């Protein structure tokens, strides 16, 4: 098996066991990136090969002295282009940020570097991370690993495609409106949105209210996801709402008792969510794999009107997103360089009052309490990861689903808001392909702070889904 085919945990063992050198690993990945990346545009701001090989040599010298930095020692890593990595541009996919080069790593990057990774560049993202389709005017469009004419999803589209095409052994991402989950589902890899606060973010402008987005792990195996989460997670005093329970994600994932697990299948929320044909069917195939392991899977009604939840979501989202866009509009000339969807978010929030936002916070609290009631009778919840199959890369966003008009640029991703609003851990697992060979994923949602149990369930599922997981992209 070639170096780039190894899972991240197998690669770590091979490096530490001396079967491969860090230089050989870097050479293999740089060769792979050179051969495959130009067509799919997953990795951007790639650093000099000579510089990266010198860093790999330094990692080899450390191992020769018997010193390992950690699980990621010598692993190539590209950081999602929303997070800061010293000396590499953080563009946010915006022409206005094209030349911004941070002088300090973000907290997540600090932790991954401390575990030994070598940052080779960035992974592409939509402008300001908005919209679940990875394209921007700085680097262009990231194309689906399984069909380069199709969207990769987003906003962690570059990360998901880099994983699927073996350009990285493991990848980081972030998730506000499905940004770890949707591209994972559309590229046949795993993407986990951890419990809110599990992976603290720093630096941030606001540490108290902005609690919908989170960074997290992606991988080709569940063990890789768990190992990367172990690196990323942990309390930090600069993030006062971060989780301090000391959960260890490096343990054995096997041995989970599926026979005592009850999974509620929310489907399309009793017809409320418009879905393209075939999505529910392929997700139900995935659920049957869980049933074969002994899980009890049953249809479940959400039990509360869904439209008010969407309206609550809109208030929260426009308030938080507009705060991101507002600094760029202090200079009116910048407006021409900001995409229409970002300007729409800003305009939507201009007349938002504090009273309205607090009312939405009360509604969000009520929804969270309702979700808790579902976990009184179920251990996990399940939903499709998207309402459409990967669409044409030239399309900005789906305007209709089965004849139903989408009234916003992100309504087609409504299916992902429930885990986000409730701050619950959620993982996208691959479930299958349509007749065109396009992938789809299933969201599995865990209890509050139930990240470890969710990973164990996903690991059990992985063992039963090898027919899907071994189906590689045409370019591999």
For each residue, the residues with C-beta under 8 A, 3 or more apart:
1: 5 6
2: 5 6 28
3: 6 11 14 20 24 25 28 29
4: 28 29 32 166 167 169
5: 1 2 166
6: 1 2 3 10 11 14 169
7: 10 11 169 219 220 221 223 224
8: 11 12 75 169 170 219 220 221 224 227 228
9: 12 13 71 221 223 224 227
10: 6 7 13 14
11: 3 6 7 8 14 15 20 25 75 169
12: 8 9 15 16 71 72 73 75 227
13: 9 10 16 17 19
14: 3 6 10 11 17 19 20
15: 11 12 19 20 21 22 25 63 73 74 75
16: 12 13 63 68 73
17: 13 14
18: 63
19: 13 14 15
20: 3 11 14 15 24 25
21: 15 24 25 56 60
22: 15 25 26 56 57 59 60 63 73 74 118
23: 26 27 53 56 57 60
24: 3 20 21 27 28
25: 3 11 15 20 21 22 28 29 56 74 75 76
26: 22 23 29 30 52 53 55 56 74 76 118 120
27: 23 24 30 31 53
28: 2 3 4 24 25 31 32
29: 3 4 25 26 32 33 76 120 167 168 169
30: 26 27 33 34 49 52 53 76 120
31: 27 28 34 35
32: 4 28 29 35 36 165 166 167
33: 29 30 36 37 43 46 120 167
34: 30 31 37 38
35: 31 32
36: 32 33 39 40 165 166 167 475
37: 33 34 40 41 42 43 46 165 167
38: 34 41
39: 36 143 148 475
40: 36 37 142 143 144 145 148 152 161 165 475
41: 37 38 44 124 139 140 141 142 143 158
42: 37 123 124 142 152 157 158 159 161 162 165 167
43: 33 37 46 78 120 121 122 123 124 158 162 167 168
44: 41 81 91 121 122 123 124 138 139 158
45: 81 88 89 91 121 122
46: 33 37 43 120 121
47: 51 52 88 119 120 121
48: 51 52
49: 30 52 53
50: 53 54
51: 47 48 54 55
52: 26 30 47 48 49 55 56 76 118 120
53: 23 26 27 30 49 50 56 57
54: 50 51 57 58
55: 26 51 52 58 59 118
56: 21 22 23 25 26 52 53 59 60 74 118
57: 22 23 53 54 60 61
58: 54 55 61 62
59: 22 55 56 62 63 69 73 74 116 118
60: 21 22 23 56 57 63 64 74
61: 57 58 64 65
62: 58 59 65 67 68 69 73
63: 15 16 18 22 59 60 66 67 68 73 74
64: 60 61
65: 61 62
66: 63
67: 62 63
68: 16 62 63 73 116
69: 59 62 72 73 114 115 116
70: 73 114 115 116 231
71: 9 12 115 116 227 230 231 250
72: 12 69 75 77 112 115 116 117 170 231
73: 12 15 16 22 59 62 63 68 69 70 115 116
74: 15 22 25 26 56 59 60 63 116 117 118
75: 8 11 12 15 25 72 116 117 118 169 170
76: 25 26 29 30 52 117 118 120 168 169
77: 72 112 117 118 119 120 168 170 171 172
78: 43 119 120 121 122 123 158 159 162 167 168 171
79: 83 85 88 109 119 121 122 123 172
80: 83 122 123 125 155 156 158 159 171 172 173 174 215
81: 44 45 89 90 91 92 93 122 123 124 125 158
82: 90 92 125 129 155 174
83: 79 80 90 106 108 109 172 174 215
84: 90 102 104 105 106 109 203
85: 79 88 90 102 105 106 109 119 122
86: 102 103 104 105 109
87: 101 102 103
88: 45 47 79 85 101 102 119 121 122
89: 45 81 97 98 99 100 101 122
90: 81 82 83 84 85 97 100 101 102 122
91: 44 45 81 94 97 98 100 122 136 138 139
92: 81 82 97 125 127 128 129
93: 81 124 125 126 127 128 129 136 137 138 139
94: 91 97 98 127 128 136 137 138 328 337 338
95: 98 137 138 337
96: 328 334 337 338
97: 89 90 91 92 94 100
98: 89 91 94 95 138
99: 89
100: 89 90 91 97
101: 87 88 89 90
102: 84 85 86 87 88 90 105 106
103: 86 87
104: 84 86 203
105: 84 85 86 102 109 110 113
106: 83 84 85 102 109 110 201 202 203
107: 110 111 200 201 202 203 236 238 239
108: 83 111 112 172 199 201 215 232
109: 79 83 84 85 86 105 106 112 113 119
110: 105 106 107 113 114
111: 107 108 114 115 231 232 234
112: 72 77 108 109 115 117 172 228 231 232
113: 105 109 110 116 117 119
114: 69 70 110 111
115: 69 70 71 72 73 111 112 231
116: 59 68 69 70 71 72 73 74 75 113
117: 72 74 75 76 77 112 113
118: 22 26 52 55 56 59 74 75 76 77
119: 47 77 78 79 85 88 109 113
120: 26 29 30 33 43 46 47 52 76 77 78
121: 43 44 45 46 47 78 79 88
122: 43 44 45 78 79 80 81 85 88 89 90 91 158
123: 42 43 44 78 79 80 81 156 157 158 159 162 168 171 173
124: 41 42 43 44 81 93 134 136 139 142 157 158
125: 80 81 82 92 93 129 134 136 154 155 156 157 158
126: 93 129 130 131 132 133 134 135 136 154 155 157
127: 92 93 94 130 131 136 137 338 339 342
128: 92 93 94 321 324 325 339 342
129: 82 92 93 125 126 154 155 174 176 179
130: 126 127 155 321 339 341 342 345
131: 126 127 154 155 341 396 397 409 410
132: 126 153 154 155 177 178 179 182 183 386 397 410 412 413
133: 126 151 152 153 154 157 391 395 396 397
134: 124 125 126 141 142 151 152 153 154 155 157 158 183
135: 126 140 141 142 393
136: 91 93 94 124 125 126 127 139 140 339
137: 93 94 95 127 337 339
138: 44 91 93 94 95 98
139: 41 44 91 93 124 136
140: 41 135 136
141: 41 134 135 393
142: 40 41 42 124 134 135 152 154 157 158 161
143: 39 40 41 147 148 149 150 151 152 161 393
144: 40 147 148 149 150 151 152 153 161 186 187 390 393 438
145: 40 152 160 161 164 165 187 188 473 475
146: 150 164 187 188 390 433 437 438 439 473 474
147: 143 144 150 390 436 437 438
148: 39 40 143 144 393 475
149: 143 144 392 393
150: 143 144 146 147 186 390 391 392 393 438
151: 133 134 143 144 154 157 186 390 391 392 393 395
152: 40 42 133 134 142 143 144 145 157 158 160 161 183 186 187 390
153: 132 133 134 144 156 157 160 182 183 184 185 186 187 386 390
154: 125 126 129 131 132 133 134 142 151 157 179 182 183
155: 80 82 125 126 129 130 131 132 134 173 174 176 179 183
156: 80 123 125 153 159 160 171 173 174 175 179 180 183 184 191 218
157: 42 123 124 125 126 133 134 142 151 152 153 154 160 161 183
158: 41 42 43 44 78 80 81 122 123 124 125 134 142 152 161 162
159: 42 78 80 123 156 162 163 168 171 172 173 183 218
160: 145 152 153 156 157 163 164 171 173 183 184 186 187 189 191 218
161: 40 42 142 143 144 145 152 157 158 164 165 167 183 187
162: 42 43 78 123 158 159 165 167 168 171
163: 159 160 166 167 168 170 171 187 189 218 219 220
164: 145 146 160 161 187 188 189 220 472 473 476
165: 32 36 37 40 42 145 161 162 473 475 476
166: 4 5 32 36 163 476
167: 4 29 32 33 36 37 42 43 78 161 162 163
168: 29 43 76 77 78 123 159 162 163 171
169: 4 6 7 8 11 29 75 76 224
170: 8 72 75 77 163 217 218 219 220 224 225 227 228
171: 77 78 80 123 156 159 160 162 163 168 217 218 219
172: 77 79 80 83 108 112 159 215 216 217 218 228 232
173: 80 123 155 156 159 160 179 180 183 191 215 216 217 218
174: 80 82 83 129 155 156 179 180 213 214 215 216
175: 156 178 179 180 181 191 193 213 214 215 216 420
176: 129 155 179 212 213 317 420
177: 132 317 410 413 416 417 420
178: 132 175 181 182 193 385 386 413 415 416 420
179: 129 132 154 155 156 173 174 175 176 182 183
180: 156 173 174 175 183 184 191 192 193 216 218 428
181: 175 178 184 185 191 193 385 416 426 427 428 441 443
182: 132 153 154 178 179 185 186 385 386 413 416 428 441
183: 132 134 152 153 154 155 156 157 159 160 161 173 179 180 186 187 191
184: 153 156 160 180 181 187 189 190 191 218 385 428 430 441
185: 153 181 182 191 385 386 428 430 431 439 440 441 442
186: 144 150 151 152 153 160 182 183 386 390 438 439 440 441
187: 144 145 146 152 153 160 161 163 164 183 184 439 473
188: 145 146 164 430 439 441 468 469 471 473
189: 160 163 164 184 218 219 220 430
190: 184 218 219 220 221 222 224 225 427 428 429 430 458 462
191: 156 160 173 175 180 181 183 184 185 216 217 218 225 427 428 441
192: 180 216 217 218 225 229 425 426 427 428 451 454 455 458
193: 175 178 180 181 214 216 419 420 425 426 427
194: 198 199 214 216 217 229 232 233 425 451
195: 198 243 423 424 425 448 449 450 451
196: 211 212 214 241 423 424
197: 200 211 214 239 241 242 243 423
198: 194 195 214 216 229 233 242 243 247 425 449 451
199: 108 194 214 215 216 229 232 233
200: 107 197 234 235 236 238 239 242
201: 106 107 108 204 213 214 215 239
202: 106 107 236 238 239
203: 84 104 106 107 238
204: 201 207 210 239
205: 210 323
206: 209 210 323
207: 204 210 238 239 240 241
208: 211 240 241
209: 206 320
210: 204 205 206 207 213 320 323
211: 196 197 208 241 423
212: 176 196 316 317 320 420 421
213: 174 175 176 201 210 320
214: 174 175 193 194 196 197 198 199 201
215: 80 83 108 172 173 174 175 199 201 232
216: 172 173 174 175 180 191 192 193 194 198 199 229 232
217: 170 171 172 173 191 192 194 224 225 226 228 229 232
218: 156 159 160 163 170 171 172 173 180 184 189 190 191 192 225 228
219: 7 8 163 170 171 189 190 222 223 224 225 227 228
220: 7 8 163 164 170 189 190 224 469
221: 7 8 9 190 224 225 462
222: 190 219 225 226 253 427 455 458 459 462
223: 7 9 219 226 227 253 459
224: 7 8 9 169 170 190 217 219 220 221 227 228
225: 170 190 191 192 217 218 219 221 222 228 229 427 455 458
226: 217 222 223 229 230 249 250 253 455 459
227: 8 9 12 71 170 219 223 224 230 231 249 250
228: 8 112 170 172 217 218 219 224 225 231 232
229: 192 194 198 199 216 217 225 226 232 233 249 451 455
230: 71 226 227 233 248 249 250
231: 70 71 72 111 112 115 227 228
232: 108 111 112 172 194 199 215 216 217 228 229
233: 194 198 199 229 230 243 247 249
234: 111 200 242 246
235: 200 239 242 243 244
236: 107 200 202 239 242
237: 240
238: 107 200 202 203 207
239: 107 197 200 201 202 204 207 235 236 242
240: 207 208 237
241: 196 197 207 208 211
242: 197 198 200 234 235 236 239
243: 195 197 198 233 235 247 449
244: 235
245: 449
246: 234
247: 198 233 243 449 451 452
248: 230 251
249: 226 227 229 230 233 451 452 455
250: 71 226 227 230
251: 248 452
252: 255
253: 222 223 226 256 455 456 459
254: 459 460
255: 252 456
256: 253 261 453 456 457 459 460
257: 260 261 294
258: 261 290 293 294 295 457 460
259: 294 295
260: 257 379
261: 256 257 258 290 294 295 296 379 380 457
262: 295 296 298 377 378 379 380
263: 287 290 295 296 297 298 378 379 380 381 382 444
264: 298 299 300 374 377 378 380 381 382
265: 284 287 297 298 299 300 382
266: 269 300 301 302 381 382 383 418
267: 270 280 283 299 383 384
268: 271 272 273 274 275 280 384
269: 266 272 273 301 302 306
270: 267 301 302
271: 268
272: 268 269 302 306 307
273: 268 269 306 387 414 415
274: 268 387 401 402 404 412
275: 268 279 280 384 387 388 401 402
276: 279 387 388 389 401 402
277: 402
278: 281 282 389 434
279: 275 276 282 283 384 386 387 388 389 440
280: 267 268 275 283 284 384
281: 278 284 285
282: 278 279 285 286 431 432 433 434 440
283: 267 279 280 286 287 382 384 431 440 442
284: 265 280 281 287 288
285: 281 282 288 289 431 432
286: 282 283 289 290 429 431 432 442 461 465
287: 263 265 283 284 290 291 297 382 442
288: 284 285 291 292 297
289: 285 286 292 293 461 464 465
290: 258 261 263 286 287 293 295 297 457 460 461 464
291: 287 288 294 295 296 297
292: 288 289 464
293: 258 289 290 460 461 464
294: 257 258 259 261 291
295: 258 259 261 262 263 290 291 457
296: 261 262 263 291
297: 263 265 287 288 290 291 382
298: 262 263 264 265
299: 264 265 267
300: 264 265 266 303 374 378 381
301: 266 269 270
302: 266 269 270 272 306
303: 300 370 373 374
304: 308 309 367 370
305: 308 309
306: 269 272 273 302 309 310
307: 272 310 311
308: 304 305 311 312 363
309: 304 305 306 312 313 363 367 417 418 421
310: 306 307 313 314 411 414 417
311: 307 308 314 315
312: 308 309 315 316 360 363 364 367 421
313: 309 310 316 317 414 417 421
314: 310 311 317 318 348 408
315: 311 312 318 319 352 356 357 359 360
316: 212 312 313 319 320 357 360 361 364 421
317: 176 177 212 313 314 320 321 345 410
318: 314 315 321 322 345 348 349 352
319: 315 316 322 323 349 352 357
320: 209 210 212 213 316 317 323 324
321: 128 130 317 318 324 325 342 345 346 349
322: 318 319 325 326 345 346 348 349 350 352
323: 205 206 210 319 320 326 349
324: 128 320 321 327
325: 128 321 322 328 329 338 342 343 345 346
326: 322 323 329 330 346
327: 324 330
328: 94 96 325 331 334 338
329: 325 326 332 334 335 338 346
330: 326 327 334
331: 328 334
332: 329 335
333: 336
334: 96 328 329 330 331 337 338
335: 329 332 338 343
336: 333
337: 94 95 96 137 334
338: 94 96 127 325 328 329 334 335 342 343
339: 127 128 130 136 137 342 343
340: 343 344
341: 130 131 344 345 396 397 409
342: 127 128 130 321 325 338 339 345 346
343: 325 335 338 339 340 346 347
344: 340 341 347 348 409
345: 130 317 318 321 322 325 341 342 348 349
346: 321 322 325 326 329 342 343 349 350
347: 343 344 350
348: 314 318 322 344 345 352
349: 318 319 321 322 323 345 346 352
350: 322 346 347
351:
352: 315 318 319 322 348 349 356 357
353: 356 357
354: 357 358
355: 358 359
356: 315 352 353 359 360
357: 315 316 319 352 353 354 360 361
358: 354 355 361 362
359: 315 355 356 362 363
360: 312 315 316 356 357 363 364
361: 316 357 358 364 365
362: 358 359 365 366
363: 308 309 312 359 360 366 367
364: 312 316 360 361 367 368 421
365: 361 362 368 369
366: 362 363 369 370
367: 304 309 312 363 364 370 371 421 422
368: 364 365 371 372 421 422 423
369: 365 366 372 373
370: 303 304 366 367 373 374
371: 367 368 374 375 418 422 424
372: 368 369 375 376 448
373: 303 369 370 376
374: 264 300 303 370 371 377 378 381
375: 371 372 378 379 381 447
376: 372 373
377: 262 264 374
378: 262 263 264 300 374 375 381
379: 260 261 262 263 375 447 453
380: 261 262 263 264 444 445 446 447 454 457
381: 263 264 266 300 374 375 378 444 445
382: 263 264 265 266 283 287 297 442 443 444 445
383: 266 267 415 416 418 442 443 445
384: 267 268 275 279 280 283 387 415 440 441 442 443
385: 178 181 182 184 185 415 416 428 440 441 442 443
386: 132 153 178 182 185 186 279 389 412 413 415 416 440 441
387: 273 274 275 276 279 384 401 412 413 414 415
388: 275 276 279 391 398 401 412
389: 276 278 279 386 434 436 438 440
390: 144 146 147 150 151 152 153 186 438 439
391: 133 150 151 388 395 398
392: 149 150 151 395
393: 135 141 143 144 148 149 150 151
394:
395: 133 151 391 392 398
396: 131 133 341 409
397: 131 132 133 341 406 409 410 412
398: 388 391 395 401 406 412
399: 405 406
400: 403 404 405 406
401: 274 275 276 387 388 398 404 406 412
402: 274 275 276 277
403: 400
404: 274 400 401
405: 399 400
406: 397 398 399 400 401 409 411 412
407: 411
408: 314 411
409: 131 341 344 396 397 406
410: 131 132 177 317 397 413 414
411: 310 406 407 408 414
412: 132 274 386 387 388 397 398 401 406
413: 132 177 178 182 386 387 410 416 417
414: 273 310 313 387 410 411 417
415: 178 273 383 384 385 386 387 418 443
416: 177 178 181 182 383 385 386 413 419 420 443
417: 177 309 310 313 413 414 420 421
418: 266 309 371 383 415 421 422 445
419: 193 416 422 424 425 426 443 445
420: 175 176 177 178 193 212 416 417 423
421: 212 309 312 313 316 364 367 368 417 418
422: 367 368 371 418 419 448
423: 195 196 197 211 368 420 448
424: 195 196 371 419 445 446 447 448 450
425: 192 193 194 195 198 419 445 446 447 449 450 451 454
426: 181 192 193 419 443 444 445 446 454
427: 181 190 191 192 193 222 225 443 444 446 454 455 458
428: 180 181 182 184 185 190 191 192 385 441 442 443
429: 190 286 441 442 444 458 461 462 465
430: 184 185 188 189 190 439 440 441 465 468 469
431: 185 282 283 285 286 440 441 442 465 468
432: 282 285 286 439 440 468
433: 146 282 436 437 438 439 440 468 471
434: 278 282 389 437 438 440
435:
436: 147 389 433
437: 146 147 433 434
438: 144 146 147 150 186 389 390 433 434
439: 146 185 186 187 188 390 430 432 433
440: 185 186 279 282 283 384 385 386 389 430 431 432 433 434
441: 181 182 184 185 186 188 191 384 385 386 428 429 430 431
442: 185 283 286 287 382 383 384 385 428 429 431
443: 181 382 383 384 385 415 416 419 426 427 428
444: 263 380 381 382 426 427 429 454 457 458 461
445: 380 381 382 383 418 419 424 425 426 454
446: 380 424 425 426 427 450 451 453 454 457
447: 375 379 380 424 425 450 453
448: 195 372 422 423 424
449: 195 198 243 245 247 425
450: 195 424 425 446 447 453 454
451: 192 194 195 198 229 247 249 425 446 454 455
452: 247 249 251 455 456
453: 256 379 446 447 450 456 457
454: 192 380 425 426 427 444 445 446 450 451 457 458
455: 192 222 225 226 229 249 253 427 451 452 458 459
456: 253 255 256 452 453 459 460
457: 256 258 261 290 295 380 444 446 453 454 460 461
458: 190 192 222 225 427 429 444 454 455 461 462
459: 222 223 226 253 254 256 455 456 462 463
460: 254 256 258 290 293 456 457 463 464
461: 286 289 290 293 429 444 457 458 464 465
462: 190 221 222 429 458 459 465 466 469
463: 459 460 466
464: 289 290 292 293 460 461
465: 286 289 429 430 431 461 462 468 469
466: 462 463 469 470
467: 470 471
468: 188 430 431 432 433 465 471
469: 188 220 430 462 465 466
470: 466 467
471: 188 433 467 468
472: 164 476
473: 145 146 164 165 187 188 476
474: 146
475: 36 39 40 145 148 165
476: 164 165 166 472 473
